[in-house]
Amino acid sequence: MNEKKEIVRKGYDKIAREYQAYRHTFDNAEVLKEFSSHLSKSARILDAGCGAGIPFARLLFQLGFEVVGVDFSANMLRLAKKSVPEAALIKGDMTRLGFRDNSFDGLVALYSIIHIPREMHASLYQSFHRILKPGGLMLVCLGSDEWEGEDEYFGARMFWSEYSLKEALQMVKSAGIRLLSGKHLIIGKERHYWIIARNHKDDPK
Ligand SMILES: C[S@@+](CC[C@H](N)C(=O)[O-])C[C@H]1O[C@@H](n2cnc3c(N)ncnc32)[C@H](O)[C@@H]1O
């Protein structure tokens, strides 16, 4: 595996319990409400980089959606299996999603794209476009500033990678996914740009 991704995978394997214990300090209720209001009751949702499955995968399941979670950290996924056993939880790399075209009505990636090496972001959005149905909905949070580097996170080595907001939004648009809403939110102590966007197929980008 790519060295940068391996830092992230090993990092989350090491800090899975600490991260889960800290996760409740991020209240995503507002974005969940907005995202879910656009979805039909029987929607099938992918949580890409689902982590320990709380709160988002579990809340999506409680709202009645079919939830599929993907994460490449075995220890995060083990916690997710306890938190949301009803979800289909798959160990895998979200930059290599093997799902069929048009598999999902919705897709969320919360605090996970910021860990993907940015040279892979354009192809990541293209794969989201491919596996989302036409009209499918995407909720992601992006970093606000262009930055790539490593630091220590809960005592583990960690890697982060972000484009400028302008470039990131252009990539989303180029993939055929169009913004419905976008806003900076400070949740917990972290500031991210949250977007809800709709997938468009069969029409000019
Ligand atoms: C900050 S945590 C967020 C977890 C969850 N989305 C949440 O909101 O709590 C980032 C998660 O993304 C996962 N992740 C990062 N890069 C990944 C990749 N390339 N493939 C699969 N999972 C990845 C990590 O293992 C970790 O569980």
The ligand as an SDF file (V2000), in Angstrom:
LIG
                    3D

 27 29  0  0  0  0  0  0  0  0999 V2000
  -11.1450   10.7120   11.4250 C   0  0  0  0  0  0  0  0  0  0  0  0
  -11.7130    9.0800   11.1960 S   0  0  0  0  0  0  0  0  0  0  0  0
  -13.4280    9.3690   10.8270 C   0  0  0  0  0  0  0  0  0  0  0  0
  -14.2670    8.1580   11.0240 C   0  0  0  0  0  0  0  0  0  0  0  0
  -15.7850    8.3900   10.8340 C   0  0  0  0  0  0  0  0  0  0  0  0
  -16.0930    8.7880    9.4930 N   0  0  0  0  0  0  0  0  0  0  0  0
  -16.2840    9.4060   11.8120 C   0  0  0  0  0  0  0  0  0  0  0  0
  -16.9150   10.3830   11.3890 O   0  0  0  0  0  0  0  0  0  0  0  0
  -16.0580    9.2120   13.0100 O   0  0  0  0  0  0  0  0  0  0  0  0
  -11.0740    8.6910    9.5830 C   0  0  0  0  0  0  0  0  0  0  0  0
  -11.3730    7.2640    9.1790 C   0  0  0  0  0  0  0  0  0  0  0  0
  -11.1050    7.1340    7.7790 O   0  0  0  0  0  0  0  0  0  0  0  0
  -10.4570    5.8950    7.5730 C   0  0  0  0  0  0  0  0  0  0  0  0
   -9.6950    5.9830    6.3270 N   0  0  0  0  0  0  0  0  0  0  0  0
   -8.7560    6.9020    5.9880 C   0  0  0  0  0  0  0  0  0  0  0  0
   -8.2830    6.6540    4.7560 N   0  0  0  0  0  0  0  0  0  0  0  0
   -8.9160    5.5520    4.3080 C   0  0  0  0  0  0  0  0  0  0  0  0
   -8.8530    4.7940    3.1140 C   0  0  0  0  0  0  0  0  0  0  0  0
   -7.9990    5.1030    2.1330 N   0  0  0  0  0  0  0  0  0  0  0  0
   -9.6760    3.7330    2.9900 N   0  0  0  0  0  0  0  0  0  0  0  0
  -10.5310    3.3760    3.9860 C   0  0  0  0  0  0  0  0  0  0  0  0
  -10.6300    4.0380    5.1570 N   0  0  0  0  0  0  0  0  0  0  0  0
   -9.8350    5.1270    5.3110 C   0  0  0  0  0  0  0  0  0  0  0  0
   -9.5940    5.7080    8.7990 C   0  0  0  0  0  0  0  0  0  0  0  0
   -9.2080    4.3580    8.9900 O   0  0  0  0  0  0  0  0  0  0  0  0
  -10.5180    6.2390    9.8950 C   0  0  0  0  0  0  0  0  0  0  0  0
  -11.3170    5.2230   10.4370 O   0  0  0  0  0  0  0  0  0  0  0  0
  1  2  1  0
  2  3  1  0
  2 10  1  0
  3  4  1  0
  4  5  1  0
  5  6  1  0
  5  7  1  0
  7  8  2  0
  7  9  1  0
 10 11  1  0
 11 12  1  0
 11 26  1  0
 12 13  1  0
 13 14  1  0
 13 24  1  0
 14 15  1  0
 14 23  1  0
 15 16  2  0
 16 17  1  0
 17 18  1  0
 17 23  2  0
 18 19  1  0
 18 20  2  0
 20 21  1  0
 21 22  2  0
 22 23  1  0
 24 25  1  0
 24 26  1  0
 26 27  1  0
M  CHG  2   2   1   9  -1
M  END
$$$$
